Every structure is written in C-alpha cells, then in structure tokens.
Amino acid sequence: MEPIETLPDVTLQPHGIMSEKFCQQGLTTFHDACQWVQSLPYGANSHSEDSLILFEEGYGNCTTKHGAIARLAQEQGLPIQKNLGFYRLNDEIVTGVDALLAPYGLDFIPQSHCFLVYATHRVDLTAGNCNGKNKTIEDYDFVVQVAPDLSPEQHQTYYVTYLRRYQALAPQLAKLSDETVFEVLAACDLQLKYQCSILTDTLASAS
C-alpha cells in the first residue's frame, strides 16, 4: 500500500452531498479529506450501505471509509475507485484466528478488505488504525472494482462468488456449507474486535 500523496489532489468544490459534507468539516483539498478519514477511529458502523454514516457516527471501517472517499472522488472528477480484495485470514493477520479454524481443518478462511486504487497505486485509509489486525494487508488473491457503497446483499454476493474460487483451491474449505463459513467468519470478526480492544487498552495504559 502507498501513502495518500500518491493520489491526485484538487481543491474541493461543493459538487455533491459528499463534497458538501467534507467542506463543512473545514477541509479544502482532496488530500485533506483523505487524511481526515484516515484519522477517524476504526469501527464497524451501525450500517454500511451509505458511507455518509461516517459524518453521523464519527468513525468507520474499510467499507465506509473508502466508500466515502470513492464517492468524493467521483464528485470531484478524480479517477479513483474503491476495490474489494480477498485474502487468506489466519493468525498472521489476526491473533487467535487459527484456534477458530482448527476444528474445521482450515489453515485460513477467505476474508475481504477495501482500499482505493488510482492507476497502479493502492491506498489503504485504515492503515495505522487500531483495527485488530497485526499488519496492513498487502497480498490479495483476488481484487475487484466495486461501487463506493454496497448493500449487505451485494457484499455477500461478491463474497460467495470468490468463496467458490477458494473452495476449488482448498478441499477442506469446499467441505463446509456457506452457512458454516459465515458462522466462522462471524467468530473471526469477534476475535478481531477483541484484539482491537486489547490494543486500545494497551495504548491507553501506555499514555
């Protein structure tokens, strides 16, 4: 992943509702908006199908953070898109996941993450956030360009599409029903939140 400065920059114009929201924050350039979004606390929003929720709740995850900036880029005429990448989640990424996978004979489970793409450049606005991950995801098996905002149903459709590709590569994964895969994913998500809470407490104690 690369820094925000690899993206093109413009002075923000109030060309749409997302642009107006960023201007109301006193932000004057596209880079300012990106840095502001990156600095927001990391957390799952009450809903993710409309990234304007960032301004209401004051925090966001990869879905809403990159959704808001992708929408802003569209309004400002910048060729920057939101991409959805699929990677292999295990203990290397989130501590404690391997123990959740072991009963199913898995050494990974497919997971997705959003980021921005401009030409050949990739930018992750959750990099450096207290997000429960041990490192920023750099390696993806599959990447697809998506709309700035997706409904839960659309997101699930993408996941199932690429789950089929992983099942062709991993026999143990192919033995599991979709329902079981989603149950394991939910458990892994709870583990991620647990790891995030540990890091938050550690940082608070250190300060």
C-alpha positions, 0 to 999 in steps of 0.5 A: 500500500502507498501513502495518500500523496500518491493520489491526485489532489484538487481543491474541493468544490461543493459538487455533491452531498459528499463534497458538501459534507467534507467542506463543512468539516473545514477541509479544502483539498482532496488530500485533506479529506483523505487524511481526515478519514484516515484519522477517524477511529476504526469501527464497524458502523451501525450500517454500511450501505451509505458511507455518509454514516461516517459524518453521523457516527464519527468513525468507520471501517474499510467499507465506509471509509473508502466508500466515502472517499470513492464517492468524493472522488467521483464528485470531484472528477478524480479517477479513483475507485474503491476495490474489494480484495480477498485474502487468506485470514489466519493468525498472521493477520489476526491473533487467535484466528487459527484456534477458530479454524482448527476444528474445521481443518482450515489453515485460513478462511477467505476474508475481504478488505477495501482500499482505493486504487488510482492507476497502479497505486493502492491506498489503504485509509485504515492503515495505522488504525487500531483495527485488530489486525497485526499488519496492513494487508498487502497480498490479495488473491483476488481484487475487484472494482466495486461501487463506493457503497454496497448493500449487505446483499451485494457484499455477500454476493461478491463474497460467495462468488470468490468463496467458490474460487477458494473452495476449488483451491482448498478441499477442506474449505469446499467441505463446509456449507456457506452457512458454516463459513459465515458462522466462522467468519462471524467468530473471526470478526469477534476475535478481531474486535477483541484484539482491537480492544486489547490494543486500545487498552494497551495504548491507553495504559501506555499514555 
